[in-house]
Amino acid sequence: MLDRGAADSRCIGIALHSPDAIERRTLRLILYDALASEAMGTLSTGVFLAGFAVALGADNFAVGVLAAVPFLVQLLQIPAVVLVERLRVRRTICVWAAGIGRAFLLGAATAPLFDPPTAITMLVVSLAIYQGMAAIGGCAWNSWMRDLVPATQFGRFFGRRTAATTALSIVVAFLGGMLIDAWKKYAADATVAGYSFVFALSALIGFVGVYLLRLTPERPMAPAGTTSSLVALFAAPFRDANFRRLLLFLSSWNFAVNLAAPFFTIYLLKTLGYSMTAILVLTTASQLSNLAALGFWGTLIDRFSNKAVLGIAAPLFLACVLAWTLVGLPWIEPIRFYVLIGVHILMGVATAGVGLASGNIAMKLSPAGRATAYLAANSVITALCAGFAPILGGLFADFFARHQLTLALTWAGGRDDVTLQVLNLQSWAFFFGIACLIGLYSLHRLSFVEEPAGMTDRLLLRHLFLEARRSLHSLSSAAGLLRIVRLPQSLLRA
């Protein structure tokens, strides 16, 4: 009996440590980490970050810098690739980068303890370090997960993972928004403390994610290959005339979009006076329409071309931006919220199309064997343009706040004159109009880009779907802008 019991124990031990059991445990850890990271990101970015900045009394330049940081820190992924290739310990890099970065969320939470100028500086610096460490850790994480998740389960697993994180994000966002609104109602003199509590809570949730990352196994990296210098990496794309034309389109487009979009939430909070809960309703509408439209745009890309999809989605996005110049008009006030819901839904749909098509066409125009150099150049140039746009917007916001441009139509000659105001540009609305003009120029540049014929690789589209659906947060209330300038995973194979 003792021998049989010992044998049974050994069998149980073998079963618990079988490859299938280890794989299931690994996938659960990845999923739980994703849920923790999603909850943390929901409470520390997007409308909560914008609201925190406004509550601290941030000026327009500070708001612009906060909007620029997520784009500019993507450049840190380039030295992060070198770090991963040299040290070859992806889990250690990811855990330390995540732990250090999330500690600075606690630093951001302490910002209200200081006087206003110092508090704003504390918030900007803390968020810059947090997001910079996230970029470094994300570089290691992408390579780590690529080797850890079985290739046969990649699409199915990350699809379920994205569905779970999206659902959690919506729930956490609404709970956080209700908390902030309740805090404003019952502690109106200490509104900023509510945001501080939310940021501290996000940091604690983030540390749970760090612990889960530490438990997740790591497979040894493949032997290092030959690497090129950064000069050689960036030289080739600029000698390609067609790719230069694509870079000009993508850089001007990202500049136009980020001149306007990062200030949508600020416009809703400060100018239109909406509550956090109302803004989160609009954001959720944008996110859900973004997710729903991915399959539709992917089918069109596969059937027609990336340029064809950009020719539809980009003008739709610009029309939505132009609509933001109208929502502040007095005669729209009775139906303003419904108009905003419609605008957010259409913006989510348009952003999905632009994100998929712009990422796909950059990959499609990158020659085989040299894709790393081309995609790196695309990421760096577009990230710089996307980052500088909101900084310039913040610098010139005060100038436009002192000026106004109106256009009205008047019907005279009857018992009473009737005047209908059709345009009223002031403050942020100027940026929305200027962004439309620059966007039209970028569409003109797109017409010069030549896209080779042929059907899109379905595996490439699946990869773009996953990348698109993983990025639903930005300082804007429109979903998914950051993904357009993220460094592609293929750089990790440089």
Secondary structure, DSSP 8 states (H G I E B T S, - for coil): -HHHHHHHHHHHHHHHTSHHHHHHHHHHHHHHHHHHHHHHHHHHSHHHHHHHHHHTT--HHHHHHHHHHHHHGGGGHHHHHHHHHHH--HHHHHHHHHHHHHHHHHHHHTGGGS-HHHHHHHHHHHHHHHHHHHHHHHHHHHHHHHHHS-GGGHHHHHHHHHHHHHHHHHHHHHHHHHHHHHHHHH-GGGHHHHHHHHHHHHHHHHHHHHHHHHHS-------------HHHHHHHHHH-HHHHHHHHHHHHHHHHHHHHGGGHHHIIIIIS---HHHHHHHHHHHHHHHHHHHHHHHHHHHHS-HHHHHHHHHHHHHHHHHHHTTTTSGGGGGGHHHHHHHHHHHHHHHHHHHHHHHHHHHHHTS-TT-HHHHHHHHHHHHHHHHHHHHHHHHHHHHHHHT-EEEEEEEE-SSSS-EEEEEEEEETHHHHHHHHHHHHHHHHHHHTT-----S---HHHHHHHHHHHHH----SSSSTT-GGGGS--GGGGG-
